[in-house]
Each structure stands twice: as C-alpha cells, then as structure tokens.
Amino acid sequence: MTRSRPNGGAGKTQRCLPIFFVVGICCGFFEFGAWQMGGIKGDNLAKIVNGIANCSIKPDLYETHRRKWEIFKPCDSIYTDYTPCQDQRNRTMMIPTEENMEYYERHCPSSSDKKLNCLVPAPLGYVTPFSWPKSRDYVPKTNVQYKNLTIQNWVQLEESVFKFTGGRGTTMFPQGVDAYIEQLASVIPIADGTVRTALDINCGVADWGAYLLKRNVVAMSFAPRDSHDEAQVQFALERGLPAVIGVLGTKKLPYPSASFDMVHCSRCLIPWTSNDGMRMVEADRVLRPGGYWILSGPPINWESYDNNKILEQKLENEHRQIEEYAELLCWEKLYEKADIAVWRKKMNTSSCRNTEYGNSIRSCDSKETDNVWYRNISTCITPWTEASQKQLNKFPERLFTTPPRIISGYIQGMTEKTFGDDNILWKKHIQTYKKINAFLGTVRYRNIMDMNAGLGGFAAAIESPNSWVMNVVPTISKNDTLGIIYERGLIGIYHDWCEAFSTYPRTYDFIHAEDIFSLYKDRCEMEDILVEMDRILRPEGAVIIRDRIDVLNKVLRVTSGIRWNVRIMGGDNGGSDKIIVAVKRYWVGTWK
C-alpha cells in the first residue's frame, strides 16, 4: 500500500502559440513544474513553476505507440533503506574483522538469486530535503530514521530535524572542523585552487568534506555500512555532500591512480601497517605526485597514552612502521603537531628509490594501475607517469585545460581537439536541458549523477556551487576516462551498472544517462537498470536519458510501470537525436 504526497501544489503555465502540439507540450510542462515542488514543510522549497517549458522545444512527433509493460509493485517497507550490495543478509557466513574488513565490502546478490523486482518506497512522512546550504546543517528527521550518531555528538536531534555540529565536541574534530581545516591550511595550499580533489576515508557524516566546499575543494567521502553507525553515508548525502558506501579493505578503491590532491583519515581506525602496509600502498596509488596524506588521531601523538603502557607501546610501534612505509613510498613529512601529521608525496622519485627500503620495491605494471574493479590490493608501487607528474593548473582553470592524460596520449585517438569539441557539444546540450528543465543548475538539484560520464563534459558544463556531479565511468566502457575527469578537478567512480550502486535509496536529485542502455544491451536487463535508477532517485527527482530512438522507445515501455512521468523529446541536433525527460512521482510506503 502506498500514499501520495499530502501537500500538492498548483501553478500557472505561460501562454504559448496556438498550435496544438505546442500547447500540448507547454501544458505538459506545467505538470512537470508541479512535479518538482518539494515536500519539505516550512522550508518554502516548494514553488509554483511558471515558464518551466520553453515552447520552442518540440515533442517527438513520430513516437511509436507504446504498450504498457510490467507494473512494478512497491517493495515491503522493510526495504526502505535497502542497499543490495551492502546488505548484511548477503554476508551471514562472514565474520567482521579489523584486519581485512572484507565483511563490509561489496557482496551483491549472485545471478542465481532472485533480484528485488519491486520499487523501494520512501519512508512514511518523507519530505524533500532542505536546499543547499541549509542542508549542510539540517536534515529532516523523517528522511533518515537512525539516531545512533547522536550518541557521538556528530548529530543532534532537535524536534523534527537533525542538526549537525560541525564536528565540535567529537573525537574527530574537538574544536570544530573549521578550526581543524585552518590548521591544515597552514601547511597545505587549500585556499588557492592548488588542491581541488580530496578523499575522506571512513568519513563519518562527511563534516570534513562539508566545510572544504566553501574553500572550493570537493571531497569524495566514503564509509562502510555497519551495524554501529548505520547511516553515516546516508546522512552525508542527505546533507548534499558527495559520498558512497565503501571501505578500505582487501579490494582496490574504485578510483583511478593519481586522482586525488589530498587523502585524509581522521580517527578512521584503518590498520595502516598490517599486511605489509598494503592500505598505505593503496592510498599512495590514488594520491597524485605532489599530493598530501593527512593522518590524525592514533597512532599520532602516541606519547599522550603514557597512562597505558601496553597501548602506548603498541601505538609507538605502529607510528614507527607508518614512518618507514611513508619513506618507502617517497612521502616527505611536512608537519606533526598534537594529533595531526601531514606527508607530501614527492613529485620526483629519483631522490628516494635508492634508500635501503627502496631497493626492495616492486613496481606495478603501469597498464594495470587503473584496473581496479573487484581487484585485490597489491603491495607493488604504482609507477609515476608523465601525466601524473605534470603540474596541474589551479582550479577552476584546470576544468577546461586539456588534461595531461590526453596530452600524453593515454587514450588512443583522444586529442586536444577532441577534448575541445566535447566541451562545446556539452555546453550546447546543457543549454537545451535548461530550456526543458529550468531547475537544472539551481539548488533544487543538489546531488547529480552522470551514469556514463565520458570526459566529464556534462559535469563541467554545469559546474556550480549549487550542485555537484558523481561522474560514473562504467567498467565496460571502451575508454577509461575517469583519470581525465579527476585531472579536470571533478570527482567520480568506476561502476558496473549490472549491479547496484554503492549508495542508499533516494540519494540523487537528478540522473543523466547517455547511451547507458545501448552500452549494456547485451549484458543485463534494461528493467534492472531502471529499477536501480528508481531506487537511488529521490521522489520528484528528474531524469534525462539520451540514446538511440529505438532504445528510448523500449525505455518508455518499461518506465510506464515504475511511477515516472515520462516524455520523449527532440534534442538539440535539428531533430536527429532524442532524449527522454522524466520525473519520479512522490509516493511513500506505509508501515504495517
């Protein structure tokens, strides 16, 4: 049983030319505007939308007749926060250990299991999240129904909302995360655009990433879904912050080599020196030459534990081993004060490969460094490349500067002209998208996903403090472009769309999918991908799908059964390309 959104809205459409199909499309987009109204009570996010449709954008006139396919039923309400590949019911035979963390890694339902063939419901009372920047500090209680984090003072419950403390009073940031970042900025050039991309390991509720944004640094935050903290990543995404469910365990992180300007761990409880220091080696793989590694909390400042001699000795040994591995990895220590230490990865390896540690180092095969999907972490060292040692421009200049991987010929046939042409094309596409949906580029769509990101042209064209884009590069893509995306100062992740994405339900406001169904047509079912899109899309969230007309017509038949309002339209190439524009209807489950 499901319920509709209790407070519907009304609005007026602009007057259009008295041509039948033009009137039809404009009236249709009056409805589109109504779908976009938020449900948050008292936040005034809900708006009457006037002029949302540009009457020069015409609907497709030769759309084929559609028959309805399967009507997908709502899942039981116990699946409200279902995360298929991190569901503990898939890991009943595994025992969590601190050493390998394998229990918390991705364990998707096998192909022999029956997939969840239903629509994940929003919880009863779900409302549209607060808009940015208010969402940084407040989350509606009805949207994230976990209270465990209030015990640790990361979050405070105030009547109908959760309020975030900015880290003040927590073990991570006792003086607040702003003061913590200012301390880091005394060593690291955070404020001038030199540092743009960051990785936050075991991020909590992503406070570090939240306060980096006003310094124009974007952090990819991750943490496991565990029984203790439960919803830390869900809280982060509800706040409007980039985050995924993940763990630094036995598998390589789903990011390319030399991708982050800064890697951060604050009391993240990672056993850095176990298994021959493989997790430090993995941190080194994703860290750019010249990038910074920040470790705060134990074993830093091990001397302060002198009231417990056994623990003090253990932390001292771990601290010494970290120093040794850091030297092996060619990291230079810049700073250590109280609980914080900062290392910088050297730009040139010639000064450190002849040390007593360096003689035994084995370099990885350079062709395998970005082959990471379900691959075990290796203790070989990722080699420096011509591209990775190239000094990047400061952000935002680097966004449209030809990335070093293109200049160095990392992708065959990809040239500076190819890159420039792609930017021009996406600026044109985004202009069309904004004529169709005037909310794109505003705070209404804070969390955005591009399911097949290519060179990151979509994200670059809408780059704005109002939103951020999760650029997904499918693992089966012909060209691995994720490293290029990071060189532009954008963030993203590898993923196989035959499986569920590492996120909670209802975490994205807008999803863009170009050629994703053509790419996966012989690999997995279209219905499964669309149901997964529905799982991660918020009620009243929007979708744009760009693909071949025959593919789009198949998509239309499936979407008729998943509670989306859908329209197929001509694109911006004189009618030669087509797009689907969709909005997910508001509905919630009911608790028995």
N, C-alpha and C positions, 0 to 999 in steps of 0.2 A: 504494500500500500504506500502511496506517495502523497505528498501535499504540495500545493502550489505556493509561490511566493505570496505572503499575505498582503503586502502593500504594492499594488500595481501602480503604474504611472500613466500619464496622458500627455499628449503634446500635439503640436500642430505641424503639419508639413508645409513646406514652401509651395507656392503656386508654380506649376510647370506649364510648358507648352501644351496646347490642347490636342496633342497627338495621343492616340490610345495607349501605345506601348510606353510612351514616356510618362504619361500619367500613372500607368501601372507600376513602373519601376520606382517612381518617386513615392507613391503610396506604400509600396513595399518597404521602402527605406524609412518611412515614418515608423513602421513596425520595428525596423532594425534599431532605430533610436530608442524606442520603448524597451527593447530587449536589453539595452545597455545600461539601464538605470540600476544603480547599486541598491543593495538592500540594507546597508548599514543604517541603524536608527540614530538620528540626532547628528549625523556627520555631514548631512547635506550633500553627500556624494551623488545621490540620485538627481538626475537632471532631465528636464524636458528638452528633447533634442530637436532643434529647428535647423533645417538646411543641411541635415546629415548627408543627403544624397545629392550628388552632382548630376543634374539631369542630362548632361552630355554623355554620361556613361550608360551605354545601352545594354539591355539584357541580351543573352544569346537568343537569336530568332529561329535557330534550327535545332534546338534542343529536342532530343528524341523523347517519345512518350515513355514514362517510367512506370514500371510496376513495383509495388512495394515488396521488399524482401522481408526477411525475418524481423519481427518486432522484438527487440532485446528488452527483457524484463529487468526490473530493479533487483540488485542483489539484496540479500538479507542485510539488515543494519549492522550485523557484527562485522561486515566488511567495510564499514565506513572509512577506516584508515588503512585499508589493505595495501600492502606493498609486496607484490608477488615474489620478487627475488630476494627479499629480506624478511620473509615471513618465517617466524620461528617454527611453525609447523612443518616446514621443509627441512628442519635441522634437528629433528628429535633424536637422532642417533649420534649427534656430535656433542662434545663436551667443550665449553669455552675455556681457553687457557690464555694466560697473559703472554706466553711466549710466541704463539703463532697467530692468534686472533682469527684463525680460519673460520670459526663458528660465525663470525659477523660478516664474512664476505658474501658475495652474490651466490645464491643457490636457488636458481629458478626452477619452476616446475618442469619436470622432464617431458619429453614429447609424448611419452606413454600416459602421462597424467591428463586428466580432463581439465582443460583450461576453464577459467571462470568466464562463462558465456553470458554475462549479465552486466548491468551498469551499476557502478559503485555509487551509492547515494551519499549526498551531503547530510550531515547530522541535523536533527530537528532544531530549528531556530537559526540555521546558518545565515549569515549576512555577508554582504560584500565587504572585504577588508577596508580599513581606513586607507586613504590615499597618502602617498609619499609627500612630505617627510613625516607626517604624523604617525604613519605605520611603523617607523623605526622604533617608536617608544610605546605604542599601544597596539594590542591585538584583542579582538572580541573574544570573550570567554567561550561563546557558543561554537567558535570555529575550531579551537584546539582544546580538547577536553581532557587535559592532563595537568596535574598540579604538583608533580614530583619536584620540578625545578624551583618551585617557590621555597623549598626547604633550604636550597643552596644560595638563596638571595639573588639569583640571576633574574628572577621574575617575581613581581609582587601582584597579588590578586586584589583588585580594587573594584568591588561591586561587579559590574558586568564586563570589565576589561582586565587583561593582564598588562601590567606596566613594567617596562624594562629599566633596570637600574643603571645602565651604562657601565656595568661591572663593579660599581662601588660596593665595597664590603665583601666581595667574593675573593676566593683564594687566587683566582687568575689575576685580577686587577684590583687590589685592595683600595687604591686611591682613585679608581675610575680609569676606564680605558683611554680617555682623552689624555690624562697625565702620563699614562704608560706610552702612548704613541709619541708624545712630545719628548719623552726620554729617548726613544728610539731615533727620533728625528735629529737628535744631537750628534748621531753617528752616521745615519743613513739619509741620503738626499730624497726624502719622501715628498717634499712640498713643491719641487721644481719640475716635475714631469719625468725625471730620470727613472724613477721607479713607478711602474704602472700596474703590472700584474703581480698578484700575490697568491700564495696558497696557505690556507689556515688548516692545520691538521688537528683533528678532534676539537672542533671549533666551539663547542658549547652552543649557545644561541646566536653565535656569529657577531658578538659585540665588536670584536676587533675589526672585522670587515665593515660593520655598520659605520664606525667612526672614521675609517680610512676613506670612505666615499667622498666626504667633504674636502679631502685632500687630493681628489681626482685619482685615487688608487682603487682598483677593483680587485676584490679578493674572491677566489674560489674557495669556499668553505666546505669541509666535509666532516662527518662524524657518523659512527655506527648507529644503527637502531638496536638499542639494547634494553634489557628489562628494567634497568635502573633509571636512565634519563629519558627513555622512551621517545620523546617528541622534540628533541633539540633542533633537528633539521627542519621539522615541520614549523616550529616557531620561527626559525630564521627565514624561511620562505614566506610565511605569513606576514613577516615584517617587511617584505620586499627586498630581500637580500639573496645573492647568488649562493646556492648551497645544494649539495647532493648527499644522499646516504652513501657512506663509504668508510673504508678502514685501511690503514697501512698495515697489512698482514703478511700473507705469503705471496700475493699476486701483485704484479706491477700496477701502478696507478694508471688510470685511463687518460693520461695526458702525454703529449709528445716530449721528447728530450729538449732540454734548453728552452723551456717555455715560460718559466716564472722568474721575475726580477727579485722576488723575495719569498722565502719559505719560512713559516712561523709555527712554533709549537710552544704553547703556554700551559704547563702542567698537563700535558696531553697523555702522560702515562705510557709512552712508547718505549719499549725495551731497545734502545738505540744500538747497544753494543752486542746484543745476542746474535747468534747465527752469523758470526764473522762480520758483524756490523752491516748486514745486508740492507737494513732500513735507512742507514745513513747513505749507503751507496745509491739507494733508490731516490732519496732526497737530492743527492748530487746529480742524478740523471735528469731530473726535471728542472734543476736550477741552472739559469744562464751563467756562462762565464761573466764574472763581474757582479753576480747577484749575491744576495745576503741571506744567511741562515741564522735565525733567531731562536734561541732556546732559553726559556725562563721557567723557573721552578726547579725542583730536584732533578739531577744531582748538582746543579749550580748552587753555589753557596753551601756546600756540604759541611763547612766548618760550623755552621749555626746549629747543627744537630748534635753538639757535644754532650748533651744530656742523655743521649742514647748511643753508647759507644759502638754497638753492633751495627745500627743503622748508619752511623757516621762512617764507619769503615767501608760498608757496602757502597755508600754514595761516593766516597773518595775514590774507590777503585773504578766505579763507573765513570766518574768525571775524568780520571786519568786515561781510560780507554777512549772516551769521546775525543779527547785532545789528540791521541795518537791517530785515530781514524781521520780526524779533520786534517792532520798533516799529510796523511796518505792521499787524501782526496784533493790536496792542493788548495785548502782553505786557510786563509790567514785570519787570525783572531784580532779583532779590532777593539773589543770592548768587553769588560766584565765588571759589573757593579751590583752588589746585593744579589738578587735572584735572576739577573738578566745577563746573558752573554750573546755576543754578535760576532759571526765569522763572515768573511767575504771570500767567495770563490775567485781565484786568480784568473786573469784574462789570458795568461800565457803559462803553459805547463812546463816550459824548459827549466824553470827555477826549482822545481820540486820533484821531478821524476828520477833524480839521481840520489835521493835520500836512501837510508837503509831500508825504509818501508817501500819506497818506490820501485826498488829493483825487483820486487816480487809481484808487482801489479800486473794483472792481465786485462788487456783492453777488450771490450766487446766488439763484435762485428758491427761496423758502422751501419750496415744495411738492416740490422735487427733492432736498433735502439728505439724505434717508434712502433715496433711490432709488440703491442702490449696487451691486447685483449685476452684475458684469461691466461696470461703467461706468468710463470713463476718469476719472482725477483731473483736476479742473478747478482753475484758478488764481483762480476767484472766491471771495470770502469768505463763509462760512456766516453768515447773519444771526442775531443774538441773538433769541430769542423770549421771550415772557412766561414760559413754562415753564422754559426753560433758565436764566433769570436768578433763578429762585426759589431761595432758600436752603434746601437740604435738611436734614432732621433728621439728627442723628448716628446712626450705626449702633450698635445694632440697632433703634432706634426707627423709622428710616425704612422698615424691612422691611414694616411693617403700617400705615404712614401713607399716606393717599391720595396717590398720585404727582401732581406738578404737571401732567403731560400729561393726566391725567384731569380735574383741576380746571379746566384751561383749555379743555376741550372738544376736545382734539386728535383723539380718535376719536368720531365722531358716535354718540350714544346711550349712550356709556360714562359712567357717573355714579359718585359716591361710594358709592351703594347697590350698584351693580353690582359694584364692587370688593370691598365688604364681603361680599356674598353669595358671591362667588367664593372668598374666603378660608375662609368657613365650609364650603363644599362640599368644598374640597380637604383641609381638616382631617379631614372625615368619610371621604373616600376613603383618605387615608393611614392612618387607624385600621384600615380594612378590609385594606389592603395588608399592614400589620404583623401582622395576625392570620393572614394567609396565609403570609407570609414574615417570620419574626422577625428575620432578619438586616438588613432594611432599617432604616437609621438607625444601624447599627454600622459598625465599621471594615472589616467583610467586604466591604461595597460602598463603596469609596472614590470611584471615578470613576463618576459617574452622568450619564446623558443623558436629557433630555426632548425627544423629537423634534418635538413640536408644543406649545410651552410656553405659549401664550396669555398670561395676565397674570403668569405665573411662580408661580402658586398651589401647584403641586406642589413646586417647589424651596423656597418659603417655608415650607411645612408640615413639611419635613424638615430645615430649616436646622440644621446641627450642625457642630462642629469635626471630626466623624468623616468627613465626606464633603463633596463639592462637586458642583454640578449644572451641566452645559453646557446652557443653555436655548436650544433651536433654534427660531427663528421661520421657517417655510417662506416662501420668496419669493412663493408664490402665495396666502398667507393673505389672507383678506378684510380683516383689520385688522392693521396693523403695530404690534405691541405691544412690540417689543424695547427701544425707548426707555423704556417704562414699567418693564420688567424691570430696566434699569440704574438707574433712579431709586429702585428699591427696595433697591439695594445688592447685586444679583445680577449674574451675568455671562451672556453668551450670544452668539449669532452668527446671521446670516442663512444659509440654505442651501436649495438646491433638491434634494429627495430623488430626483429622476430622475437625479441624478449622485452620484458617490462623495463621501463626506465627507472633509475635509482632515485625515486622521489615518492613523496606521499601523494595521495589524491588531492585534487583541487589546488595545485600549486602554481599554475600558469594562467595568466590573463589572456594571452594571445599566442597562437601557434601558427607558424608559417611552414608550409610543406611544399617544396618544389621537387617534382619528379620522384617523390619518395615511393609512390605506388608502382611506377614503371621500374624503378630500381629493384624492388622486392617482388615483382610479379611472379617469379618462378621459385621463390624461396619460402614465403609464408603467406598466410591468408590475409587478404585486404581487410576482412572483418576484424581480425585480431588486432591489426594496427589501429584501426579506427576506434575500437573499444578501448585500447590503451590511450589513445589521444583523449577520449572522453574521460577516462579516469583521472588524468593529470590536469584537465582543463577545468577552470572554475565555473560555477554557474554564471551565466551571462557573459562568459568569455567568448572570444571570437577566433575564427579560423580562416585562413586563406590557403587554398590548395591550388597549385599551378602544375598542370600536367597536360598530356595529350587529351583531345576531346573524347576519344573512345574510353580512356581510363576514367576521365571525370564522370562520364555517364554511369559507369559502374559504381563509382563512389557515391553518386547521387542515390542510386537504388539502395545502397547499404545505409546511408545516413537517414533515409526515411524511417528507419527503425530505431534510431538512437537519440531521439529527443533533441535534435538540432533543427533550427530553421535555416534552410539552405537555398541558395540561388546560384545559378551558373551565369557567368557574365563574360563579355568580351574583354580582352586585356588591352594593352597599350601598343600593340604592333599592327594596327589597322585591321583588327579582327582576326588575325591569323592565330593568335594564341587565346586560350580560355582560362578562366580561373573560377574556382568555387569560393563563395563567400558564405560563411555560416556563423551562427551564434547559438551557443548552448542554452537551452531553456532553463529557467530556475525551477528546481524541484528538490525536495528533500525526502529522506526516508522517515519512517515512523518506528519508534521503539515499542516492542511488544511488552 
